Amino acid sequence: MITKFQVAYRNLLRKKMRTMLTIIGIALSAWVLVSLLGFNRGYEISLNKDIDNMGFQLMVMAKGCPYEAATLMLKGGTGLRYIKRDVVDEVMREPEVEQTTPFLMAAVFDPNKGESGGIAGYFGVEPKSFSAMKRSLKFRQGKWFTDENAYETVMGYEAAELEQREVGDMILMPEKNVQFKVVGILDRTGTQDDGTIFIPLKTAQKIFNQPDEITTIGIKLKSGADSARLEEKLYKLPDVQVVSLTQVKDTIMSLISTAKVMVLSIALIAILIAMVGVINTILASVWERFQEIGILKTIGAMPWDIFQLIWTETLILCTVGGILGVILALVLARVTDILIRSVLPYAPGGGLVVIDWKLVLVTLAAILGIGLLSGVYPAWKAGRIRPLEAIRGEVGR
C-alpha cells in the first residue's frame, strides 16, 4: 500500500526544477545559519585560547589608548612608550601577584621580508620568568637562551619558516646590523608568537638604546586573588595603565559586534526568503493538483488527510534542504573562516568556525520548525478544497 510520504515525494518530482530551486534556497539559508552560529562559538573559543596561552591575567604598560593596548597585547606592536624596569619590583610587592615577567617590544623594518619589505617584531624577554609563565610554548628545535646578555634568539614557527633558519644558524637584525645565533625554534601556536623573534631582554635594551626600560609587564595572579582590587592599586603607580584580559576581550568583542549583527541580519533575511520560496512552491503544487485533490476527497479522503499530504511535501523540502545546507557549511568551513578573517579587525588564532553535532541539530530543528510553519497555510488551503468545485475545474479562492 502506497504511503503519504511516497505520494508527497512523487508529487515533488513532477516539477523537478522548481523543487530543486526551493531546496537550494533552503540549503543556502541553513549554510548561513550554521556558519553564523559556528562563528559565534568558534570566535569565543579561539579568543579564550589566545588569552590563556599568554600565561598572564594582567599587563602593566605606559599610559595610552586602551585600544592600542589591546592590540599590543594580542597582536604585538612597536612599543613606542616605555616604563622603568623598577616598576616590576613595585608590582611584585603586591600580595595578589604570584609572578611577573617584563619585556621590551620593538619593530625593525626588514627590506627582505616580502616583495617590498615588512616589519619584523622583536621581543626582549627574561629567559627564566618568560619561559616559566609561557608554558604553552613548545619547541620544535633547541631551547630558550640561558645567558641574559647573549646575542642569541628563539624564533617563532613562521619567522623561522620565512627566514629558512635552523638551530645553529646566524641571523642579521636589519637596521642595527647585529647578528644573533638561533638557539631555538618554537612549534606553531596560531598566535602572534609564530611571527616573533625573541631575544634576551638586556640585549634588546642595549641594541635599542633603552637601558633599564621596558614596554610591558605581564602579571600572573595568585589563585583566588582579587583582580579588581589589584588593578585599583596598580593604577596608583605613576604614568602607567593596567589592561586586564577581561578588558581586552570586551574591547575585541565590541569591535566585532557590528559585524555579527550584520551577519545575523543576513541569515534571518535568507531564511525568510527561503520560507517564502517554500510557500510559493507548495501553493503552486496545490493549485496545479486542484482537481486531483477534489477527486481524493470524493473517494473518501478527509481534510486532515490532505493537510498531512501537503505538509509532508514541506517536510521533505526542508529536511533535504537543511541537510544539504549543513553539509555545505562543513565543506566550506575553511572558506568561511578565511572570509571572516578578511573583514574582522582582530581575528584570534585557531578555527573561527566551530561546527559540532549540537549546532547541527539546533540548525536542522530551526529549519524544520520554520519550514513546517510555512507549510501550514498551503496545507490548510488544500484541505478546504471542495470536491464538486474541484471536479468542475473551478478554483475557489
N, C-alpha and C positions, 0 to 999 in steps of 0.2 A: 504494500500500500504506500502510495506516494505521500511524503510528509510536507508540512507547510514550508519547512526550510528548503526542500528541493524545488517546490513551486516558486518560492521567492528567488532562489538562485537562478532558475531558468528565465524568470521574468527580467532580471537584471541583464542577462546575456542577450536579450532581444536588441538592446541598444548598447552595443559594446563600447563605442566611442564615448557616449555620454557618461556611462558608468565609469569608464577609465578616468575621464577628466575629473569626475567628482571624487574618486578615490585619490587621485594625485593632489587635489586641493586639501583633502583631509590629511594626507601624509605630510604635506608641507607644513600644515598647522601643527601637527604632532612633533615634527622635527624642530620647529622654532620653540615650542613649549618645552620639550626635553632639553634642548640646548640651553635655554634660559635658566631652567631650574638647576641643570648641571653646572652652569657657570656660577650661580649663586652659592652653591655648595663648594665647588672647586676653588673659587677665589678665597673663601674663608679659610679652607684647609691649607691652601698654599701660603696665604699671608701668615697664618699662625705658625706654620712650619718655618718660614723665613725668620720670624721673630724668635722662635725657640732656638734656632740654630745660631743666633747671635750670642747666646750664652749669658747675657745680662739683661736686667729689667729696667735700668735707668741709664741715662747718659747725661753728663755734665759737659757743657761747651760754652764758648763765648756767646754773649747776647746777640740775638739776631732774629730773623723771621722764623717762626715755627715751621712754616712750610719748607724753608731751606734746611732746617734742622732735620725734618723727617726725610728729606731726600738724601742728606748727608749720611743719615743713619742707615738707610736701606739700600741706597744706590751708590754710595761713595761720593766724594767731592774733592774740591781743591783745598779746602781748609784755609780760607782767607783770613779767618780770625783765630787768635791764639790766646791761650791762658797759661799761667805759670805752672811749672811742674810741682810747686809746693802745694797747690790745691789738692793734689792726691792725698797728701798727709792729713789735711784737714778733713777730707771726706772719710778717710779710714778711721778717724777718731769717733765717728758716729756709731752708736751701738747697733743700729739696724743693718750696718754694712758688713757683709761677710768677706767680700773680695773686690778688688778694683784692678783695672788694667788701663794704663794710659797709652795713647797712640797719637802719632802725628801723620795726618793725611796730606799728600802732596800730589800734584799732577804735572807731568812733563810732556811737552809736545814731541812726538816721535814721527819724523818725516818718513820712516819706513813702514809705518802702520797703515795699511790700506793703500788705495791708489793716490790719495792726496794728503796722506799723513793723518795722525789721530792723537788722542790723548792717552797716555799711559799712566795708570794710577799706582802710586807707591804708598805703602803703609809702613811707617816706622813703628815697631811694636817691641814690647819687652818679651823676650822668648819664654820666660818662666810663667809670668802671670797671664799672658795672652793664650798660650797653649793650654794652661790649666782651665781657663774659662771657656775656650772654644773647643771643647772636647768632641764636638761633632765633626771637626775637620779630620779627615783620614788621609794618609799619604799613599800615593801611587809609587813614589820612589823617595828614598832618602828620609830626612828627619828635619826638625827645627834646628836653627843655628843655636849654639850654646854660648858663644862669646858676644857680649853686648856691644863690643866695639869692632866686630869683624865686618869685612866687606863681603858678606855672604847674603844670599837671597833664597827665599822659598817662593816658588811661583804657583799661582793658581792654574787649574787644569787648562783653561782656554788660553791663558797667557803663554803657557809652555807650548801648547799646540801651535799657536800663531808664530812663536819665535823658533819653533822646532828645536827645543832645548831638552837636554837630558841632564841628570845629576852629574856634576863634574865639569860641565860647560861653563864658559865665561860669557857674561852679557854686559853690554855697554849702556849706561844710562845716558840718553840723549841730553844735549844742552850742558850737562855737568861734566861729561867726558870722564866718568868714573866707572871702573869695571867691578863687577861682582861675580863671585863664584856661586853657581847653583848647587845648593846642598839638599834641596827637597822640592818635590812636585806633588801637589795635592790632588786627591781624587775629585771628580766632578761633584759639585754641590747644588748647582742650579741657582746660585745666588751671585751677588757681585764679587764674592771671593774668587770665583773662577777666573775673572779677568784681572785680578790684583797681583802685584808683586810686593812681597813682604820683605822688609829689611830690618835690622836691629834699630831700635829707637835712637840710641845715642849716635849711631852712624848717620841716621836720617837728619838729626838735629845739626850735626856737623856739616853735612853736604848742603842742606837748605838754609844754613846760617840762622838757625833758630835755637840757640843754646838755652837749655832749661825751659823750653816752651813746648806745648803740645796743643793739639786741636780738640781732643775729646778724652773723656774718662768714662770707661764702661764700668758699671756698678752691678754687682750681684748681691741681692739681699739675703739675709738670713731667713730660714724657714719661719713663716708666720709673722714676719716683720710688717709694720705698718708703713706701706709705701707712701701714702699721702702725708703722713707726719714727717717722714724723711725729706720729702720734696719741700715742705714748708721750711725746714731747717736749712736745706741746701740753697734755697732762694735768697737766704740772708748773706750768702757769700758775694763779694763784690764782682760786678761785671760778668756774671755767668747766668746761664739759663739751664733749666733741667727739663729733659724730654723723657717721658715715660713711654713704655711700649704701648700702653693703652691710648695715650695721646696720639702716637704715631698711627696706630690702627684706625682711630677715629678720623684722623686727618685724611688718610688714604681712602677710607670708605666714603667720606664726604665728597672727595674728588670724583669718585666714580658713580655716585648716587644718581646723577642726571642721566648717565649712560644706561644704568639699569632700568630707570623709569621709561626711557625711550624704547628699550628692547622689550620691556613688558607690554608697552602700548602696542608695539608692532605685533607681538604674539597674540594679544587679545583681538586686534583687528583681523589678523589672519584666521583665527578660529571662527570669528563671526562670518567672514566671507565664506569659509568652508561650509559652515552650517546653512547659510543661505543657499549654497550650491546643493546641499543635501535636500533641503525643502523643495527646491526647484526640480531636482531630478525625480523625487518621489511623486510630486504633484503631477508632473508631466506623464509619468508612468500610469498614474491613476486615471487621468483623462483619456489616455490612449487606450486603456482597457476598460472603458466605461461600460460598454455593452457586455463584455466578458464578466465583469463583476456583477452586473444585473442578472445574468444567467446563473451565476453561482448562488445568488440569493434566491432565485426562483426554485432551484433544486434543493434548497434547504439550508444553505449557508446563513449563519446568523451574523448580525453586525459585528459581534465580538470576534468571530472567525475572520472576517475581512480585515478588521483592525489588526489582529495578530499577524496576518499575512503581510500587510503593508509595513508593519512595524519590524517584522523580520528582515525585510529588504533593507531598512535603515540600519538594523543591527549588523548585517553583513558588510554594508558600505563602511561603517565606522570602524568595525573590527579590522577589516583588511587595511583600510587607510591608516589606522592607528599603529598597527604592527609594522607596516612599511615605513612610517614616519620614525618609529623607534630605531629600526634597522638603519635608516638613513642617518639618524643622529649619531649612532655608534660608529658607522663607517666614516663619517665626515667630522668626527670629534676633533681630530688633529687640525683640520682645515678651519673649523670654528675657533679653535684655540689661537691660531695664527691671526685670524681676522680680528679677534678681540684684542690681542696684544698690540695690533697696529693702531687702535683708536684709544687705548687707555693711557692715562698719564703715568701710571705706575702699574706694572704687572709683576707679581711675585714669581719666583721660580716654581718649577713643577707644573703639572697639568692644571689649566684653568677650568676645564670642563670635566667634571667627575660624574659619571652616569652609573648608578647601581640598580639592582633589581627593585628596590623600594621606589626609586624615582620612576622606573619604567612602569610599575604597577599603578602608581599615582597618575601618571600621564594617560595611560590606557583607560583608567577609570574615569578621568575627566573628559576624555574624548567621547567615550561611550555614553556617559551621562548626558553631556550636552547634545550629542547626536540623537539619542533616543528622545530627548525633549523636543528636538527639531522635527522628529518624525511623528509627533503626536497629532499635529494638525492634519497632515496629509492622510494619516490612518483614520482619524475621526471623520474626515471628509468622505473617504471611501466607504466607511461603514454606514453613512447616511444616504448613500445612493439608493433610489427607489427602483425596484426591479422593472416595473412597466415602462417607466421613462427611459431606462437604460436600453431595454429591448427595442423600443421605438427609435432609439438613436438620439433622444433629446437630452442634452446635457443640462440638467437643472443645477443652477449655481445659487 
